[in-house]
Amino acid sequence: MTKQFDADTAVQTIKRFLTGKLNQSGLAGYVVGLSGGIDSAVAAGLAVAAVGKDKVFALLLPYRSSSKHSVDDATQYARQLGIE
């Protein structure tokens, strides 16, 4: 029997993991690279949900072949999350 994927449980587990690792590290927060793609957006969103926007700092990391739209998307998403 295959177990059904539960997105809410997965999100809660990831948030607990991120919060626990940050607390264990003794550091002030997370640095997340934003490229304008979905992977980095999900990582940033989960980090903010886990530890709060004041503990997440974003670096804009476009690749040389990234479109201007990717840079704009990353910048806009950082603003929406309320992170620097």
C-alpha positions as CSV (number, residue, x, y, z in Angstrom):
1,M,0.0,0.0,0.0
2,T,1.4,3.4,-1.0
3,K,1.2,6.2,1.5
4,Q,-0.4,9.4,0.3
5,F,1.8,12.5,0.3
6,D,0.6,15.1,2.8
7,A,1.9,18.5,1.9
8,D,0.9,20.1,5.2
9,T,2.8,17.5,7.2
10,A,5.8,18.0,4.9
11,V,5.8,21.7,5.3
12,Q,5.6,21.4,9.1
13,T,8.4,18.9,9.2
14,I,10.7,21.2,7.1
15,K,9.8,24.2,9.3
16,R,10.7,22.3,12.4
17,F,14.0,21.1,10.8
18,L,15.0,24.6,9.8
19,T,14.1,26.1,13.1
20,G,16.0,23.4,15.0
21,K,19.1,23.6,12.9
22,L,19.2,27.4,13.2
23,N,18.8,27.1,17.0
24,Q,21.6,24.4,17.2
25,S,23.9,26.5,15.1
26,G,23.8,29.5,17.3
27,L,23.8,31.7,14.2
28,A,21.5,34.7,13.7
29,G,19.7,33.4,10.6
30,Y,19.7,32.0,7.1
31,V,21.1,33.3,3.9
32,V,19.2,32.2,0.8
33,G,20.2,32.6,-2.8
34,L,17.3,33.8,-5.0
35,S,17.6,33.1,-8.7
36,G,14.1,33.9,-9.8
37,G,13.3,30.2,-10.1
38,I,10.8,28.1,-8.2
39,D,13.4,26.1,-6.2
40,S,15.0,29.2,-4.6
41,A,11.6,30.7,-4.1
42,V,10.4,27.7,-2.2
43,A,13.5,27.6,-0.1
44,A,13.2,31.3,0.8
45,G,9.5,30.9,1.6
46,L,10.0,28.0,3.8
47,A,12.9,29.7,5.7
48,V,10.7,32.8,6.3
49,A,7.8,30.6,7.5
50,A,10.1,28.7,9.8
51,V,12.2,31.4,11.4
52,G,10.6,34.7,10.4
53,K,11.5,37.4,7.9
54,D,14.0,39.1,10.2
55,K,16.2,36.0,10.2
56,V,16.4,35.5,6.5
57,F,18.7,37.4,4.1
58,A,18.4,36.9,0.4
59,L,21.2,37.2,-2.1
60,L,20.3,37.8,-5.8
61,L,22.2,35.1,-7.7
62,P,21.3,35.2,-11.3
63,Y,23.3,33.1,-13.7
64,R,24.9,34.6,-16.8
65,S,22.1,33.1,-18.9
66,S,19.3,34.3,-16.6
67,S,16.7,36.5,-18.1
68,K,15.9,39.9,-16.8
69,H,12.5,38.5,-15.9
70,S,14.3,36.1,-13.4
71,V,16.0,39.0,-11.7
72,D,12.8,40.9,-11.5
73,D,10.9,37.9,-10.2
74,A,13.5,37.3,-7.5
75,T,13.5,40.9,-6.4
76,Q,9.7,41.1,-6.3
77,Y,9.5,37.9,-4.3
78,A,12.0,39.1,-1.8
79,R,9.9,42.2,-1.3
80,Q,6.7,40.1,-0.9
81,L,8.4,38.0,1.8
82,G,9.7,41.2,3.4
83,I,13.3,40.1,3.4
84,E,16.4,42.1,2.5
